[in-house]
Amino acid sequence: MAGEFEQYDDRFKKLTLGNVHLDHLASGCRWAEGAVYMAAGKYLLWSDAPNDRVLRYDETNGAISNFLQPANYHNGHTTDRQGRLIACEHGGRCISRIEHDGTRRVLADRFQGKRFNSPNDVVVKSDGSIWFSDPTYGIDTDYEGHASKAEIGGSYVYRLDPDSGEATAVATDFVQPNGLAFSPDEKRLYIADTGATHVDNGPHHIRVAELGADGRSLGPAKLFAECTDGLFDGFRIDTEGNLWTSAGDGVHVYAPDGTLIGKIKVPEVVANLCFGGPKRNRLFICATTSLYAIYVNARPAGWPA
C-alpha cells in the first residue's frame, strides 16, 4: 500500500492502489474549498473564499487559472443533471446557478422572507431538488463574506423544490450544518455538524437521517461518526456507500456501518474533496492553501449518471 494510505480495516485495501502518490496540483490559496468536477470541460473548479475567487484546474494540461473573481465569496459547489454549476454564495447569501450561456441566476436567497445566513454546501438529488446547509460562517466576519446579522435565527438544512423554487427547512437541530451527501440509493442524507467552532465542546461529527416516503422530508438524524482529528467538513460517498470525508490530518474513509477503515494522509488540513477525471477515480482534495489529487479504486455515488 502506498505511503499516503493508512489502513485500519481490510475493507480499505480494495479502495486503494499500490503504485500511486499524492499529487500537489496548486498552491497559493487562503482556504481551498468547494471542489467540483466539470466533466464536459475536463476541468475542476474550487473556491478560495477569503480571496473571493473560484479557481480552475485544466486536467488536459495542468494549467491553473481564475474562473471567477470577484465571486460573491463562493464556498460549496455541485452540478445539476444538466451539467450546470450550482454554487453556495457566502457574499450573496444565496444558492445560484451558472447557466450554459455563462449567466448567473439566483435560485433562492430567502426562507419565509428572511435572508439565508451563508449557504455552505450543496447536493442535487436525482429528482432535481437542491439540498443545502446554511451555517453562519460567511456572515460571522468579513473574512469569508460580509459580516452581518443573522435574520432567520438558526442554522438549518434546506430543500429547494425544483418546480416551485420554494425552500423548506428539513433539519433544524444542527449547530453549524456543513457538508452534505446522499447515500447511493438516496434513502439517507449524511450531514456534518462543525458546531465546535462556535460552541465549547460542540459537535464535530456526521449524522445521518432517513428520508421520508415522500422523498422530501427527513427523519431524526442519528450519529454516524465523530471526527478524531479536527473537524469534518465536505465529503463524498462512493458507489458502495463508503464515505470519504475531510479532516484535520487528511481524508478519512468510513464504511457504511460507520467504521473508520482508513485514511489518506495530507500535509494540510482538508476542507473538501470530490471525485473526478474521465473515470471519476481521481480524488481531488482541497486542503487549506493547496489542491491535491490521488487515484483511488472508487467512484462517486450516482456515477455513471
PASEBA-1860 file (N, C-alpha, C; in nm, 3 decimals):
! residues 305
1> MAGEFEQY> 0.085/-0.119/0.000/0.000/0.000/0.000/0.089/0.124/0.000 ~ 0.055/0.223/-0.082/0.133/0.345/-0.091/0.140/0.413/0.044 ~ 0.249/0.490/0.067/0.272/0.554/0.195/0.168/0.655/0.236 ~ 0.091/0.706/0.139/-0.013/0.804/0.171/-0.134/0.742/0.239 ~ -0.147/0.609/0.232/-0.264/0.541/0.287/-0.233/0.480/0.423 ~ -0.329/0.492/0.516/-0.323/0.421/0.644/-0.446/0.331/0.653 ~ -0.424/0.203/0.667/-0.534/0.106/0.669/-0.565/0.062/0.810 ~ -0.694/0.065/0.850/-0.738/0.018/0.980/-0.832/-0.101/0.970
9> DDRFKKLT> -0.874/-0.132/0.848/-0.972/-0.237/0.826/-0.945/-0.295/0.687 ~ -0.962/-0.425/0.672/-0.933/-0.489/0.544/-1.019/-0.433/0.431 ~ -1.133/-0.375/0.463/-1.221/-0.320/0.360/-1.159/-0.200/0.287 ~ -1.062/-0.136/0.352/-0.999/-0.020/0.290/-0.904/-0.059/0.178 ~ -0.845/-0.177/0.188/-0.743/-0.218/0.092/-0.795/-0.219/-0.051 ~ -0.918/-0.263/-0.071/-0.971/-0.272/-0.207/-1.004/-0.135/-0.265 ~ -1.004/-0.030/-0.182/-1.033/0.105/-0.229/-0.908/0.181/-0.268 ~ -0.791/0.120/-0.244/-0.665/0.189/-0.269/-0.587/0.121/-0.381
17> LGNVHLDH> -0.487/0.192/-0.428/-0.397/0.140/-0.531/-0.254/0.144/-0.478 ~ -0.175/0.047/-0.515/-0.043/0.033/-0.456/0.068/0.115/-0.519 ~ 0.044/0.170/-0.635/0.153/0.239/-0.706/0.117/0.383/-0.737 ~ 0.043/0.447/-0.647/0.002/0.586/-0.669/0.067/0.676/-0.564 ~ 0.060/0.805/-0.587/0.111/0.900/-0.490/0.023/1.025/-0.490 ~ 0.036/1.104/-0.387/-0.042/1.226/-0.373/0.020/1.335/-0.460 ~ -0.058/1.386/-0.554/-0.011/1.492/-0.643/-0.046/1.628/-0.585 ~ 0.051/1.718/-0.581/0.027/1.857/-0.541/0.007/1.937/-0.669
25> LASGCRWA> -0.117/1.985/-0.690/-0.152/2.046/-0.818/-0.148/2.197/-0.818 ~ -0.175/2.259/-0.704/-0.180/2.405/-0.699/-0.161/2.452/-0.556 ~ -0.117/2.577/-0.540/-0.100/2.635/-0.408/-0.139/2.783/-0.415 ~ -0.122/2.854/-0.305/-0.150/2.997/-0.303/-0.287/3.036/-0.254 ~ -0.366/2.939/-0.208/-0.500/2.971/-0.155/-0.489/3.012/-0.008 ~ -0.594/3.078/0.040/-0.606/3.104/0.183/-0.694/2.997/0.250 ~ -0.796/2.952/0.180/-0.879/2.842/0.231/-0.944/2.774/0.111 ~ -0.882/2.667/0.062/-0.932/2.594/-0.054/-1.054/2.513/-0.015
33> EGAVYMAA> -1.161/2.524/-0.094/-1.290/2.464/-0.061/-1.366/2.432/-0.189 ~ -1.482/2.366/-0.174/-1.582/2.358/-0.279/-1.540/2.293/-0.410 ~ -1.467/2.181/-0.405/-1.423/2.115/-0.528/-1.542/2.057/-0.604 ~ -1.542/2.078/-0.737/-1.645/2.019/-0.823/-1.583/1.991/-0.959 ~ -1.608/1.871/-1.013/-1.551/1.832/-1.141/-1.652/1.859/-1.252 ~ -1.607/1.934/-1.353/-1.690/1.968/-1.468/-1.652/1.876/-1.583 ~ -1.729/1.769/-1.596/-1.691/1.659/-1.685/-1.680/1.702/-1.832 ~ -1.774/1.783/-1.879/-1.775/1.819/-2.021/-1.650/1.897/-2.060
41> GKYLLWSD> -1.599/1.977/-1.968/-1.481/2.058/-2.000/-1.350/1.998/-1.954 ~ -1.355/1.885/-1.885/-1.236/1.819/-1.832/-1.156/1.913/-1.741 ~ -1.228/1.981/-1.652/-1.159/2.067/-1.557/-1.228/2.062/-1.421 ~ -1.153/2.103/-1.321/-1.201/2.107/-1.184/-1.211/2.253/-1.141 ~ -1.317/2.285/-1.069/-1.331/2.416/-1.007/-1.322/2.400/-0.855 ~ -1.265/2.501/-0.790/-1.270/2.504/-0.644/-1.266/2.649/-0.598 ~ -1.316/2.672/-0.479/-1.327/2.808/-0.427/-1.214/2.841/-0.331 ~ -1.186/2.968/-0.322/-1.091/3.025/-0.227/-1.160/3.148/-0.169
49> APNDRVLR> -1.252/3.125/-0.076/-1.343/3.230/-0.030/-1.272/3.354/0.025 ~ -1.168/3.339/0.109/-1.105/3.461/0.160/-1.046/3.551/0.051 ~ -1.009/3.492/-0.061/-0.960/3.570/-0.176/-1.072/3.601/-0.276 ~ -1.194/3.563/-0.243/-1.313/3.591/-0.324/-1.293/3.549/-0.470 ~ -1.257/3.423/-0.488/-1.235/3.374/-0.624/-1.268/3.226/-0.635 ~ -1.297/3.184/-0.758/-1.311/3.044/-0.793/-1.199/3.013/-0.891 ~ -1.125/2.907/-0.862/-1.010/2.868/-0.944/-1.045/2.749/-1.033 ~ -0.965/2.734/-1.138/-0.990/2.630/-1.238/-0.861/2.552/-1.264
57> YDETNGAI> -0.870/2.420/-1.253/-0.759/2.332/-1.289/-0.795/2.257/-1.415 ~ -0.719/2.279/-1.521/-0.742/2.215/-1.650/-0.672/2.080/-1.652 ~ -0.750/1.973/-1.655/-0.692/1.840/-1.647/-0.617/1.801/-1.775 ~ -0.641/1.870/-1.885/-0.572/1.835/-2.010/-0.428/1.882/-2.014 ~ -0.397/1.992/-1.940/-0.260/2.042/-1.945/-0.206/2.089/-1.810 ~ -0.286/2.076/-1.704/-0.240/2.114/-1.571/-0.242/2.262/-1.543 ~ -0.296/2.342/-1.633/-0.297/2.488/-1.614/-0.393/2.529/-1.503 ~ -0.353/2.629/-1.426/-0.436/2.688/-1.321/-0.474/2.830/-1.364
65> SNFLQPAN> -0.600/2.864/-1.349/-0.644/2.998/-1.385/-0.759/3.040/-1.296 ~ -0.790/3.168/-1.298/-0.908/3.218/-1.229/-1.031/3.192/-1.315 ~ -1.130/3.127/-1.259/-1.256/3.103/-1.328/-1.353/3.219/-1.303 ~ -1.349/3.272/-1.180/-1.441/3.379/-1.143/-1.379/3.460/-1.030 ~ -1.368/3.591/-1.051/-1.320/3.682/-0.947/-1.358/3.825/-0.983 ~ -1.430/3.896/-0.897/-1.487/3.852/-0.770/-1.595/3.746/-0.790 ~ -1.625/3.673/-0.682/-1.712/3.557/-0.696/-1.824/3.553/-0.592 ~ -1.853/3.665/-0.530/-1.955/3.665/-0.423/-1.922/3.565/-0.313
73> YHNGHTTD> -1.792/3.542/-0.296/-1.746/3.452/-0.191/-1.812/3.314/-0.201 ~ -1.796/3.251/-0.317/-1.844/3.113/-0.332/-1.780/3.024/-0.225 ~ -1.855/2.924/-0.181/-1.799/2.820/-0.095/-1.823/2.684/-0.160 ~ -1.930/2.614/-0.123/-1.956/2.482/-0.180/-2.011/2.487/-0.321 ~ -1.983/2.381/-0.396/-2.031/2.368/-0.534/-2.082/2.227/-0.561 ~ -2.167/2.216/-0.662/-2.202/2.088/-0.722/-2.250/2.117/-0.863 ~ -2.290/2.013/-0.934/-2.352/2.032/-1.065/-2.490/1.967/-1.063 ~ -2.578/2.018/-1.150/-2.708/1.954/-1.164/-2.702/1.852/-1.278
81> RQGRLIAC> -2.815/1.790/-1.309/-2.817/1.684/-1.410/-2.794/1.738/-1.551 ~ -2.801/1.869/-1.568/-2.772/1.932/-1.697/-2.628/1.982/-1.705 ~ -2.548/1.954/-1.601/-2.409/1.994/-1.601/-2.383/2.139/-1.566 ~ -2.485/2.208/-1.513/-2.469/2.348/-1.475/-2.412/2.358/-1.333 ~ -2.333/2.462/-1.311/-2.269/2.481/-1.181/-2.368/2.540/-1.081 ~ -2.385/2.471/-0.968/-2.465/2.520/-0.857/-2.368/2.567/-0.749 ~ -2.388/2.690/-0.701/-2.293/2.750/-0.607/-2.362/2.796/-0.480 ~ -2.291/2.780/-0.366/-2.329/2.840/-0.240/-2.251/2.971/-0.228
89> EHGGRCIS> -2.321/3.081/-0.223/-2.257/3.212/-0.215/-2.264/3.265/-0.073 ~ -2.147/3.281/-0.010/-2.143/3.347/0.119/-2.178/3.495/0.103 ~ -2.120/3.558/0.002/-2.141/3.702/-0.017/-2.283/3.734/-0.059 ~ -2.337/3.654/-0.151/-2.474/3.675/-0.197/-2.579/3.618/-0.104 ~ -2.534/3.536/-0.007/-2.624/3.469/0.088/-2.735/3.394/0.014 ~ -2.692/3.319/-0.088/-2.790/3.256/-0.175/-2.734/3.129/-0.238 ~ -2.824/3.055/-0.303/-2.788/2.946/-0.394/-2.805/3.001/-0.535 ~ -2.699/2.990/-0.614/-2.705/3.042/-0.750/-2.666/2.933/-0.849
97> RIEHDGTR> -2.692/2.961/-0.977/-2.658/2.866/-1.083/-2.598/2.943/-1.199 ~ -2.493/2.888/-1.257/-2.436/2.946/-1.379/-2.493/2.868/-1.497 ~ -2.566/2.939/-1.581/-2.633/2.877/-1.694/-2.532/2.840/-1.803 ~ -2.580/2.766/-1.903/-2.491/2.722/-2.010/-2.434/2.840/-2.089 ~ -2.504/2.953/-2.088/-2.453/3.071/-2.160/-2.366/3.159/-2.072 ~ -2.339/3.113/-1.948/-2.249/3.186/-1.859/-2.316/3.285/-1.767 ~ -2.445/3.305/-1.781/-2.514/3.400/-1.694/-2.541/3.339/-1.557 ~ -2.547/3.426/-1.455/-2.573/3.384/-1.318/-2.720/3.402/-1.286
105> RVLADRFQ> -2.779/3.301/-1.222/-2.918/3.307/-1.182/-2.929/3.271/-1.035 ~ -2.991/3.356/-0.956/-3.015/3.328/-0.815/-3.136/3.235/-0.805 ~ -3.118/3.120/-0.743/-3.225/3.022/-0.727/-3.303/3.043/-0.598 ~ -3.234/3.084/-0.493/-3.301/3.108/-0.364/-3.209/3.191/-0.277 ~ -3.266/3.291/-0.209/-3.188/3.371/-0.116/-3.263/3.401/0.014 ~ -3.382/3.343/0.030/-3.463/3.371/0.148/-3.543/3.249/0.192 ~ -3.572/3.247/0.321/-3.662/3.149/0.379/-3.766/3.225/0.460 ~ -3.891/3.210/0.422/-4.002/3.281/0.487/-3.975/3.431/0.494
113> GKRFNSPN> -3.921/3.485/0.385/-3.897/3.628/0.373/-3.770/3.679/0.436 ~ -3.695/3.592/0.503/-3.571/3.633/0.570/-3.451/3.579/0.494 ~ -3.345/3.657/0.490/-3.225/3.616/0.416/-3.158/3.498/0.482 ~ -3.104/3.407/0.398/-3.024/3.298/0.450/-2.902/3.355/0.522 ~ -2.838/3.271/0.604/-2.712/3.309/0.668/-2.602/3.319/0.564 ~ -2.552/3.204/0.523/-2.447/3.196/0.420/-2.440/3.051/0.373 ~ -2.519/3.014/0.272/-2.518/2.875/0.224/-2.376/2.823/0.205 ~ -2.354/2.699/0.249/-2.218/2.648/0.262/-2.188/2.529/0.172
121> DVVVKSDG> -2.275/2.428/0.174/-2.253/2.310/0.092/-2.386/2.267/0.031 ~ -2.379/2.193/-0.082/-2.499/2.169/-0.161/-2.488/2.038/-0.236 ~ -2.602/1.968/-0.246/-2.611/1.846/-0.328/-2.742/1.851/-0.406 ~ -2.742/1.785/-0.521/-2.861/1.779/-0.605/-2.909/1.634/-0.611 ~ -3.034/1.613/-0.575/-3.095/1.480/-0.578/-3.138/1.450/-0.722 ~ -3.161/1.322/-0.751/-3.194/1.282/-0.888/-3.327/1.339/-0.937 ~ -3.413/1.383/-0.845/-3.540/1.444/-0.886/-3.525/1.593/-0.917 ~ -3.402/1.644/-0.909/-3.375/1.784/-0.939/-3.381/1.876/-0.819
129> SIWFSDPT> -3.422/1.825/-0.704/-3.426/1.909/-0.584/-3.284/1.938/-0.536 ~ -3.267/2.057/-0.478/-3.137/2.103/-0.430/-3.141/2.110/-0.278 ~ -3.048/2.043/-0.214/-3.042/2.037/-0.068/-2.913/2.108/-0.025 ~ -2.924/2.198/0.075/-2.805/2.275/0.112/-2.806/2.310/0.260 ~ -2.686/2.331/0.312/-2.668/2.371/0.452/-2.647/2.522/0.459 ~ -2.682/2.580/0.575/-2.679/2.725/0.588/-2.625/2.767/0.725 ~ -2.497/2.744/0.752/-2.437/2.792/0.877/-2.408/2.942/0.867 ~ -2.337/2.994/0.965/-2.315/3.140/0.971/-2.174/3.184/0.932
137> YGIDTDYE> -2.092/3.094/0.880/-1.952/3.127/0.859/-1.930/3.248/0.769 ~ -2.016/3.268/0.671/-1.998/3.379/0.578/-2.046/3.512/0.629 ~ -2.119/3.513/0.742/-2.164/3.640/0.800/-2.102/3.666/0.937 ~ -2.022/3.572/0.987/-1.958/3.591/1.118/-1.856/3.705/1.115 ~ -1.781/3.713/1.004/-1.677/3.815/0.988/-1.673/3.857/0.841 ~ -1.582/3.948/0.811/-1.563/3.991/0.672/-1.461/3.904/0.597 ~ -1.409/3.799/0.661/-1.302/3.721/0.600/-1.352/3.630/0.488 ~ -1.467/3.566/0.506/-1.520/3.474/0.406/-1.654/3.522/0.349
145> GHASKAEI> -1.683/3.648/0.366/-1.809/3.704/0.320/-1.825/3.844/0.372 ~ -1.945/3.878/0.417/-1.973/4.011/0.470/-2.033/3.996/0.609 ~ -1.968/4.055/0.708/-2.019/4.047/0.844/-2.160/4.106/0.850 ~ -2.254/4.027/0.898/-2.394/4.069/0.902/-2.466/3.997/1.016 ~ -2.583/4.047/1.049/-2.665/3.981/1.150/-2.747/3.869/1.086 ~ -2.760/3.759/1.159/-2.846/3.650/1.113/-2.991/3.695/1.122 ~ -3.068/3.666/1.020/-3.209/3.705/1.018/-3.302/3.590/1.057 ~ -3.264/3.469/1.022/-3.352/3.353/1.046/-3.349/3.309/1.192
153> GGSYVYRL> -3.233/3.322/1.255/-3.222/3.284/1.396/-3.178/3.142/1.419 ~ -3.142/3.070/1.315/-3.093/2.934/1.327/-3.015/2.895/1.204 ~ -2.942/2.786/1.214/-2.864/2.733/1.101/-2.926/2.600/1.060 ~ -2.988/2.598/0.945/-3.070/2.485/0.904/-3.016/2.419/0.777 ~ -3.073/2.304/0.747/-3.056/2.238/0.617/-3.188/2.254/0.542 ~ -3.177/2.289/0.414/-3.296/2.319/0.334/-3.305/2.229/0.212 ~ -3.429/2.214/0.166/-3.457/2.152/0.036/-3.521/2.257/-0.053 ~ -3.464/2.275/-0.172/-3.519/2.369/-0.269/-3.595/2.291/-0.374
161> DPDSGEAT> -3.725/2.316/-0.382/-3.810/2.242/-0.475/-3.779/2.280/-0.619 ~ -3.762/2.181/-0.708/-3.723/2.212/-0.847/-3.835/2.277/-0.928 ~ -3.959/2.260/-0.886/-4.072/2.316/-0.961/-4.114/2.453/-0.910 ~ -4.135/2.463/-0.779/-4.183/2.588/-0.723/-4.072/2.685/-0.686 ~ -3.949/2.631/-0.665/-3.840/2.715/-0.619/-3.848/2.749/-0.472 ~ -3.941/2.687/-0.400/-3.959/2.716/-0.258/-3.859/2.639/-0.172 ~ -3.803/2.708/-0.073/-3.710/2.646/0.021/-3.786/2.599/0.144 ~ -3.762/2.473/0.183/-3.822/2.415/0.303/-3.712/2.370/0.397
169> AVATDFVQ> -3.722/2.405/0.525/-3.626/2.360/0.624/-3.652/2.214/0.657 ~ -3.552/2.128/0.631/-3.569/1.984/0.654/-3.494/1.935/0.777 ~ -3.401/2.015/0.830/-3.329/1.980/0.952/-3.298/2.109/1.026 ~ -3.344/2.119/1.150/-3.330/2.243/1.226/-3.257/2.224/1.359 ~ -3.202/2.105/1.384/-3.141/2.075/1.513/-2.989/2.062/1.505 ~ -2.928/2.133/1.410/-2.782/2.135/1.397/-2.729/2.270/1.446 ~ -2.607/2.270/1.500/-2.546/2.395/1.544/-2.490/2.470/1.424 ~ -2.404/2.404/1.345/-2.350/2.461/1.223/-2.346/2.350/1.116
177> PNGLAFSP> -2.458/2.325/1.049/-2.459/2.220/0.946/-2.362/2.256/0.835 ~ -2.296/2.155/0.784/-2.189/2.180/0.688/-2.201/2.088/0.568 ~ -2.108/1.993/0.550/-2.110/1.906/0.434/-2.233/1.817/0.427 ~ -2.272/1.782/0.304/-2.390/1.700/0.278/-2.358/1.596/0.172 ~ -2.421/1.480/0.181/-2.413/1.381/0.074/-2.525/1.278/0.092 ~ -2.581/1.234/-0.019/-2.681/1.128/-0.017/-2.615/0.992/-0.027 ~ -2.678/0.892/0.033/-2.638/0.754/0.012/-2.664/0.717/-0.133 ~ -2.602/0.611/-0.184/-2.621/0.576/-0.325/-2.766/0.558/-0.367
185> DEKRLYIA> -2.852/0.506/-0.277/-2.993/0.486/-0.310/-3.080/0.608/-0.276 ~ -3.017/0.715/-0.229/-3.084/0.840/-0.193/-3.189/0.822/-0.084 ~ -3.175/0.719/-0.003/-3.269/0.698/0.107/-3.220/0.760/0.238 ~ -3.094/0.804/0.240/-3.037/0.866/0.359/-2.957/0.989/0.318 ~ -2.957/1.089/0.407/-2.876/1.209/0.387/-2.779/1.221/0.504 ~ -2.651/1.230/0.472/-2.546/1.249/0.571/-2.518/1.399/0.583 ~ -2.504/1.447/0.707/-2.485/1.590/0.732/-2.376/1.608/0.837 ~ -2.275/1.688/0.805/-2.171/1.720/0.902/-2.217/1.837/0.989
193> DTGATHVD> -2.177/1.836/1.115/-2.201/1.949/1.204/-2.067/1.993/1.261 ~ -2.027/2.116/1.227/-1.900/2.171/1.274/-1.925/2.275/1.384 ~ -2.025/2.251/1.466/-2.063/2.344/1.571/-1.956/2.369/1.675 ~ -1.853/2.284/1.681/-1.744/2.304/1.775/-1.669/2.435/1.748 ~ -1.685/2.491/1.629/-1.623/2.620/1.600/-1.690/2.734/1.676 ~ -1.812/2.713/1.723/-1.889/2.819/1.788/-1.933/2.788/1.930 ~ -1.930/2.661/1.967/-1.979/2.620/2.099/-1.873/2.534/2.167 ~ -1.838/2.566/2.290/-1.742/2.484/2.363/-1.793/2.340/2.371
201> NGPHHIRV> -1.704/2.247/2.337/-1.739/2.105/2.336/-1.856/2.077/2.242 ~ -1.867/2.159/2.138/-1.975/2.144/2.042/-1.953/2.028/1.947 ~ -2.049/2.003/1.860/-2.042/1.887/1.771/-1.927/1.896/1.670 ~ -1.867/1.782/1.647/-1.764/1.766/1.543/-1.786/1.629/1.480 ~ -1.905/1.612/1.426/-1.945/1.479/1.381/-2.025/1.485/1.252 ~ -2.058/1.366/1.202/-2.151/1.349/1.090/-2.269/1.270/1.142 ~ -2.390/1.317/1.111/-2.511/1.242/1.143/-2.579/1.200/1.012 ~ -2.666/1.103/1.022/-2.736/1.052/0.904/-2.885/1.044/0.935
209> AELGADGR> -2.966/1.088/0.839/-3.111/1.090/0.856/-3.177/1.015/0.740 ~ -3.281/0.940/0.771/-3.358/0.870/0.669/-3.454/0.968/0.602 ~ -3.466/0.957/0.470/-3.565/1.037/0.400/-3.703/0.977/0.421 ~ -3.804/1.063/0.426/-3.940/1.015/0.439/-3.986/0.949/0.310 ~ -4.102/0.886/0.316/-4.156/0.817/0.199/-4.182/0.913/0.084 ~ -4.201/1.041/0.117/-4.224/1.141/0.012/-4.097/1.185/-0.058 ~ -3.980/1.143/-0.005/-3.853/1.183/-0.064/-3.819/1.329/-0.045 ~ -3.897/1.399/0.038/-3.880/1.543/0.056/-3.848/1.582/0.200
217> SLGPAKLF> -3.870/1.491/0.292/-3.853/1.522/0.434/-3.747/1.431/0.495 ~ -3.703/1.466/0.616/-3.602/1.388/0.686/-3.654/1.343/0.821 ~ -3.617/1.221/0.860/-3.644/1.174/0.994/-3.536/1.224/1.088 ~ -3.538/1.180/1.214/-3.436/1.221/1.311/-3.296/1.180/1.264 ~ -3.201/1.270/1.282/-3.063/1.242/1.241/-2.988/1.170/1.353 ~ -2.928/1.058/1.321/-2.855/0.979/1.418/-2.704/0.991/1.394 ~ -2.629/0.977/1.501/-2.484/0.988/1.492/-2.427/0.880/1.400 ~ -2.342/0.922/1.306/-2.274/0.827/1.218/-2.128/0.812/1.258
225> AECTDGLF> -2.058/0.925/1.276/-1.916/0.918/1.312/-1.873/1.049/1.375 ~ -1.780/1.041/1.471/-1.720/1.160/1.530/-1.578/1.174/1.478 ~ -1.539/1.298/1.452/-1.406/1.322/1.395/-1.298/1.303/1.500 ~ -1.195/1.229/1.467/-1.085/1.201/1.559/-0.969/1.297/1.543 ~ -0.976/1.384/1.442/-0.869/1.483/1.421/-0.930/1.606/1.354 ~ -0.950/1.713/1.430/-1.008/1.834/1.373/-1.158/1.822/1.354 ~ -1.205/1.867/1.240/-1.347/1.870/1.209/-1.375/1.807/1.074 ~ -1.487/1.738/1.061/-1.537/1.701/0.929/-1.590/1.828/0.862
233> DGFRIDTE> -1.574/1.836/0.732/-1.626/1.950/0.658/-1.701/1.895/0.537 ~ -1.643/1.906/0.417/-1.707/1.849/0.300/-1.671/1.702/0.282 ~ -1.761/1.626/0.218/-1.735/1.484/0.196/-1.814/1.434/0.077 ~ -1.778/1.313/0.032/-1.847/1.247/-0.078/-1.868/1.100/-0.043 ~ -1.962/1.037/-0.111/-1.991/0.895/-0.091/-1.972/0.821/-0.222 ~ -1.909/0.704/-0.215/-1.882/0.628/-0.337/-1.997/0.533/-0.369 ~ -1.983/0.460/-0.478/-2.091/0.373/-0.527/-2.124/0.261/-0.431 ~ -2.031/0.227/-0.341/-2.053/0.119/-0.244/-2.101/0.172/-0.109
241> GNLWTSAG> -2.123/0.303/-0.100/-2.172/0.361/0.024/-2.064/0.401/0.123 ~ -1.937/0.392/0.086/-1.830/0.439/0.173/-1.826/0.592/0.171 ~ -1.797/0.650/0.285/-1.795/0.796/0.298/-1.651/0.845/0.307 ~ -1.613/0.936/0.217/-1.479/0.994/0.210/-1.489/1.138/0.258 ~ -1.431/1.167/0.372/-1.453/1.297/0.433/-1.323/1.371/0.466 ~ -1.332/1.502/0.464/-1.221/1.587/0.506/-1.201/1.575/0.657 ~ -1.078/1.603/0.702/-1.045/1.601/0.844/-0.915/1.679/0.863 ~ -0.872/1.689/0.988/-0.755/1.770/1.018/-0.624/1.713/0.965
249> DGVHVYAP> -0.616/1.581/0.950/-0.491/1.520/0.907/-0.500/1.455/0.768 ~ -0.609/1.481/0.698/-0.622/1.423/0.564/-0.765/1.387/0.533 ~ -0.780/1.277/0.460/-0.911/1.227/0.422/-0.938/1.100/0.503 ~ -1.051/1.096/0.573/-1.091/0.979/0.648/-1.198/0.904/0.569 ~ -1.188/0.772/0.566/-1.281/0.690/0.490/-1.357/0.599/0.585 ~ -1.490/0.606/0.579/-1.577/0.529/0.666/-1.659/0.430/0.584 ~ -1.671/0.309/0.635/-1.760/0.210/0.575/-1.905/0.250/0.603 ~ -2.000/0.194/0.530/-2.141/0.229/0.553/-2.190/0.205/0.696
257> DGTLIGKI> -2.122/0.116/0.771/-2.163/0.090/0.908/-2.101/0.188/1.008 ~ -2.027/0.287/0.960/-1.969/0.389/1.046/-1.829/0.359/1.096 ~ -1.768/0.250/1.050/-1.633/0.214/1.090/-1.530/0.295/1.012 ~ -1.434/0.357/1.082/-1.322/0.423/1.015/-1.229/0.314/0.963 ~ -1.222/0.300/0.831/-1.146/0.190/0.773/-1.010/0.233/0.719 ~ -0.988/0.362/0.702/-0.858/0.406/0.653/-0.852/0.556/0.636 ~ -0.730/0.604/0.609/-0.705/0.746/0.587/-0.613/0.766/0.467 ~ -0.628/0.881/0.406/-0.528/0.931/0.310/-0.461/1.048/0.379
265> KVPEVVAN> -0.334/1.038/0.407/-0.263/1.141/0.480/-0.229/1.258/0.385 ~ -0.262/1.377/0.430/-0.240/1.500/0.354/-0.167/1.598/0.445 ~ -0.067/1.672/0.396/0.012/1.758/0.484/-0.054/1.889/0.524 ~ -0.180/1.910/0.489/-0.252/2.029/0.531/-0.392/1.989/0.574 ~ -0.457/2.075/0.650/-0.595/2.049/0.693/-0.686/2.046/0.570 ~ -0.764/1.940/0.558/-0.851/1.921/0.442/-0.988/1.981/0.471 ~ -1.043/2.054/0.370/-1.175/2.115/0.384/-1.280/2.046/0.298 ~ -1.240/1.995/0.182/-1.340/1.938/0.091/-1.270/1.850/-0.011
273> LCFGGPKR> -1.350/1.775/-0.086/-1.295/1.683/-0.184/-1.405/1.644/-0.282 ~ -1.363/1.587/-0.395/-1.460/1.531/-0.489/-1.389/1.433/-0.581 ~ -1.466/1.344/-0.641/-1.413/1.251/-0.740/-1.418/1.319/-0.877 ~ -1.316/1.291/-0.958/-1.313/1.350/-1.091/-1.230/1.266/-1.186 ~ -1.197/1.325/-1.300/-1.125/1.254/-1.404/-1.220/1.179/-1.495 ~ -1.173/1.134/-1.610/-1.260/1.065/-1.707/-1.332/0.944/-1.650 ~ -1.266/0.872/-1.556/-1.328/0.754/-1.496/-1.378/0.783/-1.355 ~ -1.373/0.909/-1.312/-1.415/0.953/-1.178/-1.344/0.879/-1.066
281> NRLFICAT> -1.224/0.832/-1.094/-1.150/0.758/-0.992/-1.029/0.835/-0.941 ~ -1.028/0.967/-0.965/-0.924/1.053/-0.911/-0.987/1.141/-0.805 ~ -0.934/1.133/-0.683/-0.989/1.210/-0.573/-0.916/1.343/-0.565 ~ -0.988/1.453/-0.589/-0.933/1.588/-0.577/-0.958/1.637/-0.435 ~ -0.857/1.695/-0.373/-0.860/1.729/-0.232/-0.824/1.876/-0.212 ~ -0.917/1.952/-0.154/-0.892/2.093/-0.119/-0.841/2.097/0.024 ~ -0.717/2.144/0.042/-0.654/2.141/0.173/-0.586/2.274/0.203 ~ -0.654/2.360/0.273/-0.603/2.488/0.321/-0.547/2.573/0.208
289> TSLYAIYV> -0.416/2.567/0.181/-0.356/2.653/0.078/-0.348/2.585/-0.058 ~ -0.381/2.457/-0.067/-0.344/2.378/-0.185/-0.455/2.290/-0.238 ~ -0.435/2.249/-0.364/-0.517/2.146/-0.427/-0.430/2.024/-0.451 ~ -0.477/1.908/-0.403/-0.407/1.781/-0.421/-0.498/1.685/-0.498 ~ -0.439/1.573/-0.543/-0.518/1.468/-0.606/-0.447/1.335/-0.589 ~ -0.527/1.229/-0.585/-0.471/1.094/-0.578/-0.569/0.998/-0.643 ~ -0.517/0.898/-0.713/-0.604/0.797/-0.775/-0.642/0.692/-0.671 ~ -0.770/0.652/-0.675/-0.821/0.551/-0.583/-0.903/0.449/-0.663
297> NARPAGWP> -0.939/0.341/-0.598/-1.021/0.238/-0.662/-1.166/0.254/-0.618 ~ -1.222/0.369/-0.649/-1.360/0.401/-0.612/-1.413/0.508/-0.705 ~ -1.545/0.516/-0.714/-1.611/0.618/-0.795/-1.729/0.674/-0.717 ~ -1.773/0.795/-0.748/-1.879/0.857/-0.669/-2.015/0.792/-0.689 ~ -2.096/0.796/-0.585/-2.235/0.750/-0.596/-2.304/0.830/-0.705 ~ -2.388/0.760/-0.781/-2.456/0.826/-0.892/-2.379/0.825/-1.022 ~ -2.259/0.760/-1.024/-2.181/0.753/-1.148/-2.187/0.612/-1.205 ~ -2.208/0.592/-1.332/-2.244/0.699/-1.426/-2.389/0.744/-1.406
305> A> -2.413/0.871/-1.435/-2.547/0.928/-1.412/-2.647/0.860/-1.505
END
